[in-house]
């Protein structure tokens, strides 16, 4: 799942993200990779211009792909 927000505090919606993960776990979804939180990325191209987030997204993609091979 993808959650988008223009919130500078990365911890503000942590409870919501955790709650969704718990619900998905209860209905049978296996635990996967950790959420990638890109707080304060308000401009339309902000994430694509931030090398830190791009690298984290690639790592997350690799983790998800590896989990699906099992």
N, C-alpha and C positions, 0 to 999 in steps of 0.2 A: 504494500500500500504506500501511497505517496501522500504526504501532508505538506501543504504549502502555507507559509505564513510570512508576513513581513514584521516580525517581532524581534527586537534586538536582544531580548533576554532568552537564551536558549533553554532555560529551565522552566519557563512559564507554562508550557504545554506538555511537560514530561509526564504528568499524571494522565493526561488524555491518551498519549501514545502508549503508555504502560497498560492502561485499561483496554485499549483495542487489542493489544498483544495477548492479554489474558483471555479475552472473549474468543479470539481466533484459536487460541490453544484449546479452549474448552469444546469448540466445535470440530476439532480434529486437525487443524493446521499444525504442522510440525514447526518447532522453533527454528528460526532462521537467523540471519545476520542482524546485527544491531542497527537501529535507525541512524540515518545520516541527517544531522540537524544543521541546516545552513541559516543561522539566525542573522538578521539584519541585511539580507540580500533583497532589497526593495526594488532595484531597477530590473527591467526585463532581462537584461543580459548579465546581471551581476554574478550569477553562479558560473557562467561560461568564461568569465574574466578572472576567476579566482582559482589559482593553481592548487591551493590547498584542498578546496572542495572537489575539484576535478580529480585529483589523485585519490581522495577518499571515495569518490563515486566509482572509480575504476576498481579499487580494492574491494568495495562492497559487491560489485558485479561479479568479480572473480569468486568471492566467497559464496554468493548465491549459486553460481554455476557449479561450483564444486559440491555444494550440498545437494544439488539436483542429480548428480551422478551417482549418489549413494543409493 
